[in-house]
Amino acid sequence: MNTQHFIAATELRDFLKSMGWHMLDEALRDRLFVFNHPQYERRQLVYPMEHAAPDYAEAVERVFEKLAEISHTSVPALRGKARAVHDDVLSFHIHFDGGERSLPLDFAAALLAQTESLIKAAACTVLRPQAHYPRLALGQANQLIEKTRFQHTEHGSFVIKTSCPVNALETQGELDWPMEEGHVTPLPFVREVNLVLNRALQELVTAIEGDKLAPLLDRLKRGDSPLISSNLCAALVGMQDEKLENDLSICFGWAASLPQPSPTAIPASIRFQRDYFPRIEEVRRELRGTQVQREEVFIGTVERLEGAMNEQGQRAGDVVLSLLQHDEDGVVKAKVHLQPDHYAQAVHAHQTNGAYVQVKGQLQPGSRLRQLMHVKSFDVIGLAG
């Protein structure tokens, strides 16, 4: 069996059903999948239910050949769609003028990196919407990238194509996505990420074309759940090469195993013309300076005491903590200024082998030693190990 062209029996079944073919239940007793279509009364598609059957590969090939003849679509294109029947698909098309038939190698490598950043930015928006992320390090966003696959490119332009099984992750985001009639509730995380990405790209293009970037930025800065982040804008800007001055089209394909989004609200393709990218860079810079800090509860250990005695004979001042951050590669170092009562708790934790502390405050962005501000509580909660 040619594993390169192998299509599972149930994948092909689901693909045919998504194209309007009706399965005959009576044939299941004979271990066959048999399909009819109301528009093609004299056509019938038949193949074994078991891939170990001697004629399985030959029967599946005949199915694709008949489909290609009926739909005027190539067999390789149909195979690709069948393999992705349970996947949401993103395609990034690079368009540019001139007779050149190649891309600069550094730009081609950057496209892959920016594709990953764009997907992660959309995932972070679903999980924790904000205008700027110091790092795209949320654990579920990284898991989504691990589940995403690089697909074969297409003819006609330079294309980066990715797909991800729509039920690859069980995570649920913070956004309340409006449901259309007949759609599952709640939406799978992968579908929600791609819908958010589609909506964010639409908002950008609409604002640029309508000369409405200022109102858009105002909404993004004031809103609690912005769909556009500086990180998403940075990834888009990185998908244009200054020498090529290319356009970019981002196309969306939806897993056939879920109800399809409305094409009037969720377009299948969104195009960024070459003159749009400087405006996207403006949005990126504006959002890059926007930091919406959230009050959170952190667990960690006391690493260093840097306080001093005050006029009342009490110790207060800076303390360096190691905070456990599941979304940011394990542990981050942070400095916090503590008043005497909280500082006494830090001293107790530092002197107690294996002690943890629990602190409530706002962790500021940064790459190395970060600041923990507006501390509301600071307590010793237990011992490590």
C-alpha positions as CSV (number, residue, x, y, z in Angstrom):
1,M,0.0,0.0,0.0
2,N,1.3,3.4,-1.0
3,T,1.4,5.2,2.4
4,Q,2.0,8.6,0.6
5,H,-1.5,8.4,-0.9
6,F,-3.2,6.5,1.8
7,I,-6.7,7.8,2.9
8,A,-8.4,6.2,5.8
9,A,-11.8,4.7,5.0
10,T,-13.7,6.9,7.5
11,E,-11.8,10.0,6.3
12,L,-13.0,9.3,2.8
13,R,-16.5,8.6,4.1
14,D,-16.7,11.9,5.9
15,F,-15.3,13.8,2.9
16,L,-17.9,12.3,0.6
17,K,-20.7,13.2,3.0
18,S,-19.4,16.7,3.2
19,M,-19.7,16.9,-0.7
20,G,-23.3,15.9,-0.5
21,W,-23.0,12.1,-1.2
22,H,-25.4,9.9,0.7
23,M,-24.2,6.7,2.3
24,L,-26.3,3.5,1.9
25,D,-26.6,1.9,5.3
26,E,-27.6,-1.5,3.7
27,A,-24.2,-1.9,2.2
28,L,-22.5,-1.8,5.6
29,R,-23.5,-5.4,6.3
30,D,-21.3,-6.4,3.3
31,R,-18.4,-4.3,4.8
32,L,-18.7,-1.8,2.0
33,F,-19.1,2.0,1.8
34,V,-21.5,2.8,-1.0
35,F,-22.5,6.4,-1.9
36,N,-25.1,7.9,-4.2
37,H,-25.6,11.6,-5.1
38,P,-29.0,13.2,-5.9
39,Q,-27.4,15.2,-8.8
40,Y,-25.7,12.2,-10.3
41,E,-28.3,9.4,-10.4
42,R,-26.2,7.1,-12.6
43,R,-23.1,7.4,-10.5
44,Q,-22.2,5.3,-7.5
45,L,-19.0,5.3,-5.4
46,V,-18.0,2.1,-3.8
47,Y,-15.0,1.0,-1.7
48,P,-14.2,-1.4,1.2
49,M,-14.7,-0.4,4.8
50,E,-11.5,-2.2,5.7
51,H,-8.2,-0.8,4.5
52,A,-6.6,-4.3,4.7
53,A,-8.9,-5.5,1.9
54,P,-6.9,-6.6,-1.1
55,D,-8.6,-4.1,-3.5
56,Y,-8.8,-1.2,-1.0
57,A,-6.2,1.0,-2.7
58,E,-7.5,0.3,-6.2
59,A,-11.1,1.0,-5.1
60,V,-10.2,4.3,-3.4
61,E,-8.3,5.4,-6.5
62,R,-11.4,4.7,-8.7
63,V,-13.4,6.8,-6.2
64,F,-11.1,9.8,-6.6
65,E,-10.9,9.4,-10.4
66,K,-14.7,9.5,-10.6
67,L,-14.9,12.5,-8.3
68,A,-12.3,14.3,-10.4
69,E,-14.3,13.7,-13.5
70,I,-17.5,14.9,-12.0
71,S,-16.2,17.9,-10.2
72,H,-13.5,18.9,-12.7
73,T,-10.9,18.9,-9.9
74,S,-7.6,17.2,-10.0
75,V,-7.1,13.9,-8.1
76,P,-4.2,15.4,-6.0
77,A,-6.4,18.3,-5.0
78,L,-9.2,16.0,-3.9
79,R,-6.8,13.8,-2.0
80,G,-5.6,16.9,-0.1
81,K,-9.1,18.0,0.8
82,A,-10.0,14.5,1.9
83,R,-7.0,14.3,4.2
84,A,-8.0,17.6,5.7
85,V,-11.6,16.9,6.2
86,H,-11.3,17.2,10.0
87,D,-8.8,20.1,9.7
88,D,-9.0,23.9,9.6
89,V,-6.6,25.0,6.9
90,L,-4.6,28.3,6.5
91,S,-2.9,29.2,3.2
92,F,-0.6,32.2,2.9
93,H,-0.1,33.2,-0.8
94,I,2.7,35.5,-1.8
95,H,2.0,37.6,-4.9
96,F,4.6,39.9,-6.6
97,D,5.3,41.5,-9.9
98,G,8.0,40.5,-12.4
99,G,9.2,37.3,-14.0
100,E,11.1,36.1,-11.0
101,R,10.1,32.5,-10.0
102,S,11.9,32.3,-6.7
103,L,11.9,33.8,-3.3
104,P,15.0,35.1,-1.3
105,L,16.0,32.3,1.0
106,D,16.0,34.5,4.1
107,F,12.5,35.7,3.3
108,A,11.2,32.2,2.8
109,A,12.6,31.2,6.2
110,A,11.1,34.2,7.8
111,L,7.7,33.3,6.3
112,L,7.6,30.1,8.3
113,A,8.5,31.8,11.5
114,Q,5.9,34.6,10.9
115,T,3.3,32.0,10.1
116,E,3.9,30.4,13.5
117,S,3.8,33.8,15.2
118,L,0.5,34.7,13.6
119,I,-1.2,31.5,14.7
120,K,0.2,31.9,18.2
121,A,-0.9,35.5,18.4
122,A,-4.5,34.5,17.5
123,A,-4.4,31.7,20.0
124,C,-3.1,34.0,22.8
125,T,-6.0,36.4,21.9
126,V,-8.5,33.6,22.4
127,L,-6.9,32.6,25.7
128,R,-6.1,36.0,27.2
129,P,-7.0,39.0,24.9
130,Q,-4.7,42.0,25.2
131,A,-3.1,44.6,22.9
132,H,0.5,43.3,23.4
133,Y,2.1,40.1,24.6
134,P,5.7,40.5,25.9
135,R,6.1,36.8,24.8
136,L,3.9,34.5,22.9
137,A,4.5,31.8,25.5
138,L,1.0,30.7,26.6
139,G,1.1,26.9,27.0
140,Q,-2.0,26.2,24.9
141,A,-0.6,28.4,22.0
142,N,2.5,26.3,22.0
143,Q,0.5,23.1,22.0
144,L,-1.5,24.3,19.0
145,I,1.7,24.8,17.1
146,E,2.8,21.3,18.0
147,K,-0.5,20.0,16.5
148,T,-0.3,22.1,13.3
149,R,1.1,20.5,10.2
150,F,2.9,21.9,7.2
151,Q,1.1,20.9,4.0
152,H,2.0,20.6,0.4
153,T,2.2,23.9,-1.5
154,E,-0.1,24.7,-4.3
155,H,0.3,25.8,-8.0
156,G,0.1,29.3,-9.1
157,S,2.0,31.2,-6.5
158,F,4.3,30.8,-3.5
159,V,2.1,29.2,-0.8
160,I,2.7,28.2,2.8
161,K,-0.1,25.9,3.8
162,T,-0.8,24.6,7.3
163,S,-3.6,22.5,8.8
164,C,-4.7,21.5,12.3
165,P,-7.3,18.9,13.4
166,V,-10.2,21.0,14.6
167,N,-10.5,18.9,17.8
168,A,-6.7,18.8,18.5
169,L,-7.0,20.6,21.8
170,E,-9.7,20.6,24.5
171,T,-8.8,24.1,25.7
172,Q,-11.5,26.8,26.0
173,G,-10.7,30.5,25.6
174,E,-12.0,33.6,27.4
175,L,-13.8,35.1,24.4
176,D,-17.6,34.8,24.1
177,W,-17.8,34.0,20.4
178,P,-21.3,34.5,18.9
179,M,-22.8,31.3,17.8
180,E,-24.7,30.9,14.5
181,E,-27.7,28.7,14.2
182,G,-26.7,25.1,14.0
183,H,-23.2,25.6,15.3
184,V,-21.8,23.6,18.2
185,T,-21.4,25.2,21.6
186,P,-18.8,25.8,22.7
187,L,-16.6,26.0,19.6
188,P,-13.5,23.8,19.5
189,F,-10.4,25.9,20.4
190,V,-8.8,25.4,17.0
191,R,-11.9,26.7,15.2
192,E,-12.1,29.6,17.6
193,V,-8.5,30.6,16.9
194,N,-9.0,30.6,13.2
195,L,-12.3,32.6,13.5
196,V,-10.6,35.2,15.7
197,L,-7.7,35.4,13.2
198,N,-10.2,35.9,10.3
199,R,-12.1,38.6,12.2
200,A,-8.9,40.4,13.3
201,L,-7.6,40.5,9.7
202,Q,-10.9,41.7,8.5
203,E,-10.8,44.6,11.0
204,L,-7.3,45.6,9.9
205,V,-8.1,45.6,6.2
206,T,-11.4,47.4,6.7
207,A,-9.8,50.1,8.8
208,I,-7.0,50.6,6.3
209,E,-9.2,50.8,3.3
210,G,-11.7,53.1,5.0
211,D,-9.0,55.3,6.5
212,K,-10.3,54.4,10.0
213,L,-7.1,53.4,11.7
214,A,-7.4,56.0,14.5
215,P,-10.9,54.8,15.6
216,L,-9.7,51.2,15.4
217,L,-6.7,52.0,17.6
218,D,-8.9,53.8,20.1
219,R,-11.2,50.7,20.4
220,L,-8.3,48.3,20.7
221,K,-6.6,50.4,23.5
222,R,-9.9,50.9,25.5
223,G,-11.4,47.5,25.0
224,D,-11.2,44.6,27.4
225,S,-10.9,41.9,24.7
226,P,-9.0,43.3,21.7
227,L,-8.9,40.9,18.7
228,I,-5.8,42.6,17.3
229,S,-2.4,42.6,19.1
230,S,0.9,44.1,18.2
231,N,2.3,40.6,17.8
232,L,-0.3,39.7,15.1
233,C,0.7,43.0,13.3
234,A,4.4,42.2,13.6
235,A,3.8,38.7,12.0
236,L,1.9,40.3,9.1
237,V,4.6,42.9,8.5
238,G,7.2,40.1,8.5
239,M,5.3,38.5,5.6
240,Q,6.3,41.3,3.2
241,D,9.8,41.5,1.7
242,E,11.0,45.1,1.0
243,K,12.7,44.1,-2.3
244,L,9.8,42.0,-3.6
245,E,7.1,44.4,-2.4
246,N,4.7,41.5,-2.5
247,D,1.0,41.3,-1.7
248,L,-0.2,38.7,0.8
249,S,-3.4,36.7,0.6
250,I,-4.5,34.6,3.6
251,C,-7.0,31.9,2.8
252,F,-9.2,29.9,5.2
253,G,-10.4,26.3,4.8
254,W,-12.8,24.9,7.3
255,A,-13.1,21.3,8.6
256,A,-16.1,19.7,6.9
257,S,-16.9,17.8,10.1
258,L,-18.2,21.1,11.7
259,P,-20.8,23.5,10.4
260,Q,-19.2,26.0,8.0
261,P,-18.9,29.6,9.0
262,S,-21.1,32.1,7.1
263,P,-19.2,33.2,4.0
264,T,-20.8,36.7,4.3
265,A,-19.4,37.2,7.8
266,I,-16.2,35.1,7.5
267,P,-14.6,35.5,4.1
268,A,-12.6,32.6,2.7
269,S,-9.7,34.9,1.6
270,I,-8.4,38.2,2.9
271,R,-5.8,40.1,0.8
272,F,-3.2,42.6,2.0
273,Q,-1.9,44.9,-0.7
274,R,1.7,46.0,-0.6
275,D,0.7,49.5,0.5
276,Y,-1.1,48.2,3.5
277,F,2.0,47.0,5.3
278,P,3.3,50.4,6.4
279,R,-0.1,51.1,8.0
280,I,0.0,47.8,9.8
281,E,3.4,48.7,11.2
282,E,1.9,51.9,12.5
283,V,-0.7,49.8,14.4
284,R,2.0,47.5,15.7
285,R,4.0,50.4,17.1
286,E,0.9,51.9,18.8
287,L,-0.2,48.7,20.4
288,R,3.4,47.8,21.4
289,G,3.3,50.6,23.9
290,T,-0.1,49.5,25.3
291,Q,0.3,47.3,28.4
292,V,-2.9,46.2,30.1
293,Q,-1.8,44.7,33.4
294,R,-3.9,42.2,35.2
295,E,-4.0,41.5,38.9
296,E,-3.1,37.9,39.4
297,V,-2.1,35.4,42.2
298,F,1.4,34.0,41.9
299,I,3.1,31.1,43.7
300,G,6.8,31.2,44.2
301,T,9.9,31.2,46.5
302,V,11.9,34.0,48.0
303,E,15.4,34.2,46.4
304,R,16.9,37.3,47.9
305,L,16.1,40.0,50.6
306,E,17.3,43.5,49.8
307,G,15.3,45.5,52.3
308,A,16.6,47.9,55.0
309,M,15.5,49.1,58.5
310,N,13.1,52.1,58.5
311,E,12.7,54.8,61.1
312,Q,10.4,52.7,63.1
313,G,12.9,49.9,63.4
314,Q,11.1,47.6,60.9
315,R,12.5,46.0,57.8
316,A,10.9,46.9,54.4
317,G,12.1,47.1,50.8
318,D,12.8,45.0,47.8
319,V,12.6,41.2,47.6
320,V,13.5,39.0,44.6
321,L,11.1,36.2,43.9
322,S,11.1,33.2,41.6
323,L,7.5,32.9,40.4
324,L,6.0,29.7,38.9
325,Q,4.5,30.6,35.5
326,H,3.0,27.7,33.6
327,D,2.5,30.0,30.6
328,E,6.0,31.3,30.4
329,D,8.5,28.5,30.3
330,G,8.3,27.6,34.0
331,V,9.8,30.3,36.3
332,V,10.3,34.0,36.0
333,K,12.4,36.3,38.4
334,A,10.6,39.3,39.8
335,K,11.4,42.1,42.2
336,V,8.7,43.4,44.5
337,H,8.8,46.3,47.1
338,L,7.2,45.1,50.3
339,Q,5.9,47.0,53.4
340,P,7.0,45.8,56.9
341,D,4.2,43.3,57.4
342,H,4.7,41.6,54.0
343,Y,8.4,41.9,54.3
344,A,8.3,39.9,57.6
345,Q,6.5,37.1,55.8
346,A,9.2,37.2,53.1
347,V,11.9,36.9,55.8
348,H,10.1,33.9,57.3
349,A,9.8,32.2,54.0
350,H,13.4,32.8,53.2
351,Q,14.6,31.4,56.5
352,T,12.3,28.3,56.2
353,N,13.7,25.5,54.0
354,G,11.3,24.7,51.1
355,A,8.7,27.4,51.9
356,Y,6.4,28.8,49.2
357,V,4.8,32.2,49.2
358,Q,1.6,33.4,47.6
359,V,1.5,37.0,46.4
360,K,-1.3,38.9,44.6
361,G,-0.3,41.8,42.3
362,Q,0.5,42.9,38.8
363,L,3.5,41.4,37.0
364,Q,5.1,44.0,34.6
365,P,6.5,42.9,31.3
366,G,10.2,42.3,30.9
367,S,12.8,39.9,29.7
368,R,15.0,39.2,32.8
369,L,14.2,40.6,36.2
370,R,10.6,41.8,36.1
371,Q,8.7,44.1,38.5
372,L,5.7,42.9,40.6
373,M,3.6,46.0,41.4
374,H,0.5,46.9,43.4
375,V,0.8,44.0,45.9
376,K,-2.4,43.3,47.7
377,S,-1.4,40.2,49.7
378,F,1.7,38.3,50.6
379,D,1.6,35.0,52.6
380,V,3.6,31.9,53.4
381,I,1.5,29.0,52.2
382,G,3.5,25.8,52.7
383,L,6.7,23.9,52.2
384,A,8.2,22.5,49.0
385,G,8.6,18.8,48.9
